[in-house]
Amino acid sequence: MDFFDQFLLFVISLVANLFSALAGGGAGLLQLPALLFLGLPFGVALATHKVASVFLGLGATARHMKSSTLDWKFSAFILAMGLPGVVLGASIILQVDDRVSQGLLGLLTLGLGLYSWFKPGLGQITEAANRDLRGYLLGGLVLFVIGGLNGSLTSGTGLFVTLWLVRWFGLDYKSAVAYTLVLVGIFWNGSGALTLGILGEIEWSWLPALILGSLIGGYLGAHFAIVKGNKLVKRAFEIVTILVGVSLMLKAMS
């Protein structure tokens, strides 16, 4: 890979991860197709993308830790429910054809964006909900399923976590994005990258540009989310989910 290709990767990674950190997911909308376009096989591109996504989480975390206070017991719950699903999903994705599942995921992701769009007050303030045993059990089951999608598919699953934390547990958008970027960005994606790296292959020579773009984009996106507040984050979430949904459906039909 020459200098121009590395620079192109950096720019794509910077833009994709900036919007992902602002919206709470969706970096794969631009980053993964770019890796495929530049010649990587799907399995290698997915594993390489997962590694780079960890640094999105690190860049965003560096900014969120300055002004956000995460509930670490709630964070441990999200990790405990989601990580087994991530490992399971990453273990099977290299053996299956994901065209149908990507089409269905795209349709669901598009629906999430439209749902949020037509709910103007959604996620604008924190109203804790479903914090009893039943709420945690059902909420945890859904997080496990989303973890499986995160490990096995390419785009949009962080967006699922963001909206689920808003809709089910009553977080505002800015807080939900912080949880998603720290926990999904670092730990879920890290587990998926490790599993795919063991079972498949990572293109290490492409990572410097991707990592740099992920770190800077993640930090800047988190900064804009914190400074501008819930209205901007909500609108960014809706735009990215709609774009990711349409992109996945078009990819599934191609």
C-alpha positions as a Python dict, from the first residue, in 0.01 Angstrom:
ca = {
    (1, 'M'): (0, 0, 0),
    (2, 'D'): (148, 335, -108),
    (3, 'F'): (133, 673, 71),
    (4, 'F'): (-179, 787, -118),
    (5, 'D'): (-374, 477, -16),
    (6, 'Q'): (-264, 520, 347),
    (7, 'F'): (-371, 885, 340),
    (8, 'L'): (-707, 789, 184),
    (9, 'L'): (-758, 531, 459),
    (10, 'F'): (-677, 793, 723),
    (11, 'V'): (-929, 1044, 583),
    (12, 'I'): (-1204, 782, 552),
    (13, 'S'): (-1134, 657, 904),
    (14, 'L'): (-1131, 1010, 1046),
    (15, 'V'): (-1467, 1103, 891),
    (16, 'A'): (-1633, 768, 969),
    (17, 'N'): (-1522, 762, 1331),
    (18, 'L'): (-1604, 1129, 1393),
    (19, 'F'): (-1966, 1070, 1297),
    (20, 'S'): (-1969, 736, 1479),
    (21, 'A'): (-1850, 897, 1803),
    (22, 'L'): (-2111, 1169, 1764),
    (23, 'A'): (-2399, 932, 1689),
    (24, 'G'): (-2302, 632, 1901),
    (25, 'G'): (-2209, 388, 1625),
    (26, 'G'): (-2190, 336, 1248),
    (27, 'A'): (-1817, 365, 1171),
    (28, 'G'): (-1840, 61, 944),
    (29, 'L'): (-2067, 254, 706),
    (30, 'L'): (-1759, 404, 538),
    (31, 'Q'): (-1460, 223, 685),
    (32, 'L'): (-1539, -139, 606),
    (33, 'P'): (-1651, -80, 243),
    (34, 'A'): (-1329, 118, 191),
    (35, 'L'): (-1122, -181, 304),
    (36, 'L'): (-1317, -409, 70),
    (37, 'F'): (-1282, -163, -220),
    (38, 'L'): (-905, -147, -167),
    (39, 'G'): (-881, -523, -204),
    (40, 'L'): (-913, -699, 132),
    (41, 'P'): (-1125, -1016, 152),
    (42, 'F'): (-1435, -982, 371),
    (43, 'G'): (-1303, -1179, 670),
    (44, 'V'): (-970, -993, 673),
    (45, 'A'): (-1142, -656, 625),
    (46, 'L'): (-1386, -726, 911),
    (47, 'A'): (-1109, -828, 1152),
    (48, 'T'): (-896, -525, 1056),
    (49, 'H'): (-1196, -294, 1094),
    (50, 'K'): (-1270, -437, 1440),
    (51, 'V'): (-915, -367, 1558),
    (52, 'A'): (-934, -8, 1433),
    (53, 'S'): (-1274, 36, 1601),
    (54, 'V'): (-1115, -29, 1939),
    (55, 'F'): (-917, 292, 1894),
    (56, 'L'): (-1240, 480, 1817),
    (57, 'G'): (-1344, 376, 2166),
    (58, 'L'): (-1011, 484, 2314),
    (59, 'G'): (-1022, 824, 2144),
    (60, 'A'): (-1381, 886, 2253),
    (61, 'T'): (-1311, 762, 2605),
    (62, 'A'): (-1023, 1007, 2643),
    (63, 'R'): (-1272, 1290, 2591),
    (64, 'H'): (-1571, 1146, 2777),
    (65, 'M'): (-1368, 1073, 3089),
    (66, 'K'): (-1305, 1445, 3129),
    (67, 'S'): (-1673, 1530, 3170),
    (68, 'S'): (-1885, 1212, 3195),
    (69, 'T'): (-1950, 1003, 3502),
    (70, 'L'): (-2034, 645, 3413),
    (71, 'D'): (-2212, 414, 3657),
    (72, 'W'): (-1957, 134, 3676),
    (73, 'K'): (-2204, -123, 3810),
    (74, 'F'): (-2428, -53, 3511),
    (75, 'S'): (-2120, -64, 3287),
    (76, 'A'): (-2028, -408, 3427),
    (77, 'F'): (-2383, -526, 3354),
    (78, 'I'): (-2358, -413, 2988),
    (79, 'L'): (-2025, -593, 2951),
    (80, 'A'): (-2142, -912, 3121),
    (81, 'M'): (-2450, -934, 2899),
    (82, 'G'): (-2291, -832, 2570),
    (83, 'L'): (-1944, -989, 2564),
    (84, 'P'): (-2057, -1356, 2541),
    (85, 'G'): (-2274, -1261, 2243),
    (86, 'V'): (-1982, -1081, 2076),
    (87, 'V'): (-1755, -1386, 2103),
    (88, 'L'): (-2030, -1618, 1981),
    (89, 'G'): (-2112, -1396, 1684),
    (90, 'A'): (-1748, -1351, 1585),
    (91, 'S'): (-1693, -1727, 1608),
    (92, 'I'): (-1958, -1811, 1348),
    (93, 'I'): (-1945, -1518, 1102),
    (94, 'L'): (-1649, -1655, 906),
    (95, 'Q'): (-1849, -1968, 827),
    (96, 'V'): (-2182, -1822, 706),
    (97, 'D'): (-2320, -1614, 421),
    (98, 'D'): (-2440, -1291, 583),
    (99, 'R'): (-2631, -1137, 289),
    (100, 'V'): (-2978, -1211, 423),
    (101, 'S'): (-2889, -1115, 779),
    (102, 'Q'): (-2734, -788, 661),
    (103, 'G'): (-3049, -703, 466),
    (104, 'L'): (-3267, -767, 770),
    (105, 'L'): (-3026, -574, 991),
    (106, 'G'): (-3038, -284, 746),
    (107, 'L'): (-3417, -279, 753),
    (108, 'L'): (-3420, -284, 1133),
    (109, 'T'): (-3152, -13, 1156),
    (110, 'L'): (-3348, 209, 919),
    (111, 'G'): (-3652, 153, 1138),
    (112, 'L'): (-3456, 262, 1447),
    (113, 'G'): (-3360, 590, 1283),
    (114, 'L'): (-3714, 664, 1169),
    (115, 'Y'): (-3853, 570, 1512),
    (116, 'S'): (-3620, 818, 1682),
    (117, 'W'): (-3694, 1084, 1418),
    (118, 'F'): (-4067, 1073, 1490),
    (119, 'K'): (-4013, 1081, 1869),
    (120, 'P'): (-3887, 1439, 1921),
    (121, 'G'): (-3859, 1411, 2300),
    (122, 'L'): (-3683, 1074, 2303),
    (123, 'G'): (-3354, 1074, 2491),
    (124, 'Q'): (-3348, 1444, 2571),
    (125, 'I'): (-3350, 1390, 2947),
    (126, 'T'): (-3257, 1098, 3172),
    (127, 'E'): (-3557, 913, 3315),
    (128, 'A'): (-3432, 589, 3472),
    (129, 'A'): (-3655, 295, 3377),
    (130, 'N'): (-3664, -86, 3401),
    (131, 'R'): (-3410, -106, 3681),
    (132, 'D'): (-3587, -395, 3857),
    (133, 'L'): (-3502, -766, 3815),
    (134, 'R'): (-3740, -815, 3522),
    (135, 'G'): (-3608, -504, 3349),
    (136, 'Y'): (-3246, -613, 3385),
    (137, 'L'): (-3321, -967, 3264),
    (138, 'L'): (-3504, -853, 2951),
    (139, 'G'): (-3262, -568, 2891),
    (140, 'G'): (-2966, -802, 2933),
    (141, 'L'): (-3112, -1057, 2690),
    (142, 'V'): (-3142, -789, 2423),
    (143, 'L'): (-2784, -674, 2492),
    (144, 'F'): (-2668, -1035, 2445),
    (145, 'V'): (-2842, -1050, 2105),
    (146, 'I'): (-2695, -713, 2004),
    (147, 'G'): (-2354, -843, 2114),
    (148, 'G'): (-2394, -1137, 1876),
    (149, 'L'): (-2472, -897, 1594),
    (150, 'N'): (-2173, -682, 1693),
    (151, 'G'): (-1938, -978, 1669),
    (152, 'S'): (-2076, -1109, 1342),
    (153, 'L'): (-2184, -807, 1137),
    (154, 'T'): (-2016, -493, 1021),
    (155, 'S'): (-2218, -177, 1068),
    (156, 'G'): (-2471, -28, 1301),
    (157, 'T'): (-2473, -250, 1609),
    (158, 'G'): (-2334, 26, 1830),
    (159, 'L'): (-2637, 227, 1723),
    (160, 'F'): (-2859, -55, 1852),
    (161, 'V'): (-2695, -33, 2194),
    (162, 'T'): (-2734, 346, 2201),
    (163, 'L'): (-3107, 338, 2125),
    (164, 'W'): (-3169, 42, 2357),
    (165, 'L'): (-3007, 227, 2647),
    (166, 'V'): (-3226, 529, 2568),
    (167, 'R'): (-3552, 343, 2509),
    (168, 'W'): (-3535, 66, 2768),
    (169, 'F'): (-3319, 204, 3048),
    (170, 'G'): (-3421, 570, 3010),
    (171, 'L'): (-3081, 730, 2943),
    (172, 'D'): (-3050, 1055, 2751),
    (173, 'Y'): (-2872, 1033, 2416),
    (174, 'K'): (-2546, 1191, 2533),
    (175, 'S'): (-2511, 948, 2825),
    (176, 'A'): (-2608, 648, 2610),
    (177, 'V'): (-2346, 739, 2349),
    (178, 'A'): (-2081, 763, 2623),
    (179, 'Y'): (-2163, 409, 2742),
    (180, 'T'): (-2166, 278, 2386),
    (181, 'L'): (-1832, 431, 2289),
    (182, 'V'): (-1651, 323, 2604),
    (183, 'L'): (-1797, -26, 2646),
    (184, 'V'): (-1884, -130, 2291),
    (185, 'G'): (-1598, 65, 2132),
    (186, 'I'): (-1325, -79, 2352),
    (187, 'F'): (-1446, -402, 2509),
    (188, 'W'): (-1705, -545, 2269),
    (189, 'N'): (-1503, -456, 1960),
    (190, 'G'): (-1182, -565, 2132),
    (191, 'S'): (-1329, -908, 2204),
    (192, 'G'): (-1457, -936, 1848),
    (193, 'A'): (-1119, -831, 1706),
    (194, 'L'): (-936, -1084, 1924),
    (195, 'T'): (-1170, -1367, 1823),
    (196, 'L'): (-1153, -1280, 1454),
    (197, 'G'): (-775, -1239, 1477),
    (198, 'I'): (-736, -1586, 1626),
    (199, 'L'): (-976, -1755, 1383),
    (200, 'G'): (-897, -1542, 1076),
    (201, 'E'): (-641, -1283, 965),
    (202, 'I'): (-568, -913, 1026),
    (203, 'E'): (-397, -686, 771),
    (204, 'W'): (-150, -522, 1011),
    (205, 'S'): (16, -298, 751),
    (206, 'W'): (-312, -109, 699),
    (207, 'L'): (-372, -40, 1067),
    (208, 'P'): (-152, 269, 1131),
    (209, 'A'): (-367, 497, 915),
    (210, 'L'): (-690, 341, 1043),
    (211, 'I'): (-584, 368, 1407),
    (212, 'L'): (-478, 732, 1373),
    (213, 'G'): (-805, 825, 1204),
    (214, 'S'): (-1004, 631, 1466),
    (215, 'L'): (-830, 800, 1760),
    (216, 'I'): (-865, 1154, 1626),
    (217, 'G'): (-1216, 1101, 1489),
    (218, 'G'): (-1333, 939, 1811),
    (219, 'Y'): (-1200, 1224, 2024),
    (220, 'L'): (-1345, 1498, 1802),
    (221, 'G'): (-1685, 1329, 1771),
    (222, 'A'): (-1707, 1284, 2148),
    (223, 'H'): (-1606, 1648, 2198),
    (224, 'F'): (-1883, 1776, 1970),
    (225, 'A'): (-2137, 1547, 2141),
    (226, 'I'): (-2047, 1682, 2485),
    (227, 'V'): (-2032, 2046, 2382),
    (228, 'K'): (-2344, 2054, 2162),
    (229, 'G'): (-2568, 1831, 2373),
    (230, 'N'): (-2856, 1588, 2320),
    (231, 'K'): (-3031, 1758, 2027),
    (232, 'L'): (-2726, 1733, 1801),
    (233, 'V'): (-2647, 1379, 1918),
    (234, 'K'): (-3007, 1268, 1854),
    (235, 'R'): (-3009, 1417, 1504),
    (236, 'A'): (-2668, 1264, 1424),
    (237, 'F'): (-2794, 927, 1549),
    (238, 'E'): (-3097, 945, 1322),
    (239, 'I'): (-2901, 1046, 1013),
    (240, 'V'): (-2636, 777, 1065),
    (241, 'T'): (-2889, 501, 1137),
    (242, 'I'): (-3087, 583, 823),
    (243, 'L'): (-2768, 587, 611),
    (244, 'V'): (-2640, 263, 766),
    (245, 'G'): (-2979, 95, 715),
    (246, 'V'): (-3004, 192, 349),
    (247, 'S'): (-2637, 98, 292),
    (248, 'L'): (-2681, -251, 439),
    (249, 'M'): (-2999, -318, 240),
    (250, 'L'): (-2833, -208, -85),
    (251, 'K'): (-2529, -423, -8),
    (252, 'A'): (-2752, -724, 61),
    (253, 'M'): (-2929, -679, -276),
    (254, 'S'): (-2609, -634, -477),
}
